[in-house]
Amino acid sequence: MEAKSQMPTTNEKMKSVKAAWDKAPAGPKKDAALKHYQAAEKAMAAKHDGECSRELDAATKALA
């Protein structure tokens, strides 16, 4: 029996961060998060999952 990982997939993480960004009020935190999110999109397109995940984490922190 194989244990399933509880880590979200990159696609799930992208959707989650995008939803949080959509709900955030306008301002410098949202602007900073957008830059990280856009970098994550580029990394995802280039199939650089590690870089994508780091950028998504940075976007999440920027919104906090």
N, C-alpha and C positions, 0 to 999 in steps of 0.2 A: 504494500500500500504506500503510495507516494503522498507526502504532505504537500499541500498547496501553499505557496508563498502568500503572505498577507500584504505584501508590498503592492501598491497600485501600479498598473501598467503606465507607461509613458502617456498613452492616449487618455487614460482616466485622470492622470495628474494634470494634463493640459486642460481638460474640461473643468476640473475642479478649480484650478487657478483662474481660468477665464471667468468662471461664474463668480468667484470672489472679487475679481477685478471689476466686473460689470456692476456689482452691488456697492462698490466703494465710492465714497464721495469724491468729487473732483478736488484736485490739489496736488502738491508735490509728491506725496506718497504714491498716488495713482499714476502720476507721470513716470516716476522711477520704476514702478512695477511694470508699466507698459514696455519700457525699454528692455527689461529682463525677459518679459514674455515674448517680445519680438525676437530676441536673441535665441530663446528656446525654440521658437518656430523654425528659425534657420538651422539650428543644430539638429532638430528632428528631421528636417528635409534632407540634411546631409547624413542622416543615420548615425549621429553621434549622441547616443542615448545618455551617456554619462554627463556630457556637457549640457544637454537638454535638461536633465534632472537638476543639475546645479543651478541653472538659470531659473528654473521654476521655483526652487527653494529660495533663491534670492528675491524673486518676485513676491513670494508669500511673505518673506520677512519685510520687504518694503511696504507692504500693505498693513503690517501690524502696528 
